[in-house]
Amino acid sequence: MADPIKHCPWSSSYLLQIMRCGNSIAKDGLAIEDTNEAAEHGTLQHAYLINDKLAKHFGLESIDVDITELSQDEIYEVEVAKQRVLAIFSYLRKKYARIEVVLEKKVILDAYLPNPCWGYVDIAFICHRAKPNKNGIYDKSMIYVIDAKFGRLPVSAFCEEFPNEDGYSINPQLCSYWCGLFDEYKDQYQITRGGVAIIQPKINNYPSFQDCHADIHFTRYMREVIAPKVYEAVEGNPSYSPSTSHCLHCKNKIHCKYNIAQLIAFNELMDKPEMLDDSVIEDLVLPFANNLKKLCDSVLNYCLKRAEDEGKKWKGFALSTGRPTRVYTDESEARRIALEHGYKDFVVESILSPAQAEKLLGKTAFKELLGNIVTYKQGKNTLVPEAEAKGTTKNFINQENK
């Protein structure tokens, strides 16, 4: 299992972003790990798949993952991902007598990229024959790398943007994982074959391919295509290639002049007094609106995080506590009490929320029957203009109980 050390600024998962724009490398004090509810759920799905589902299936050290925040659809996606992994394992099991299963393993990439460099491979199968050859080597061995994705942006097993001179390409993240594992196992096995796969159940995206000469092709692509661009960026002469598509995934986007220039230009367009006709909306607004909204959200999240973590004061803005929501401390007890008093409508597929239950039972009966097992869940902070700042959670609760 992976240790808690964070990825380095040019780790496997960030290689494609750096190849696209060298200025994407995280700058100390400026970079931010942008997150949202969808991303947090994806991280939870990932942990559930690797540390719980697969670890238990293969008899490895496992961790019970709390999945109460996941929807039934998201839990189903994890099950689909698991079955996809097991299908690949079954396919390889027919070809190789022994398979070593690797989950969330740290791979060192110092042989290829600026040191120190590492990443964490999700799932890998190290496949070899039952017996070594006459020279004591397990020849024709294979490393098969699988990366699980739970987002909606399609991910390819190739990298059509950056082919080598022969037109060959491979997803940089998968390539780096394979090369790191190759360096670790090459003295033990004669590894010539490679396989890579993306498992993305949310959008039914499952690209994969195999190469009988991966020891040559994968390592060559790493040295000739990926490494030069990373060295260029790290050593202070980065390429600068902004784009409305991939800038959204940049850790420096909050401080990037290109992104802020887009915001200013968009704002100036909106400030024009004349009405926008459909052609202007189609040509100018729609192509940028979605990306700019995400960029604005990133700016707000960045400022909010610094206000919460550092007490940073942003001129003209203040932290506002979101309205808290009521939750049951014991749902089974709430179910029992409601049914015992004849409120059958309290339970449909799941029990009613406190707000819905109060409407059904009436405020007095609700407080009498369920008041002792209802508490408040903290509302999320937001950063708003000072004039719009609301009170604290305590103020909300006092007002609610009047």
PyMOL commands that set and color helices and strands:
alter all, ss='L'
color gray80, all
select helices_A, chain A and resi 12-20+22-24+37-57+72-93+172-185+201-203+214-234+246-249+253-255+257-271+278-310+331-340+344-346+354-361+363-373+386-388+393-400
alter helices_A, ss='H'
color red, helices_A
select strands_A, chain A and resi 98-108+118-128+138-148+189-199+208-211+317-321+325-328+374-377+381-385
alter strands_A, ss='S'
color yellow, strands_A
deselect
rebuild
show_as cartoon
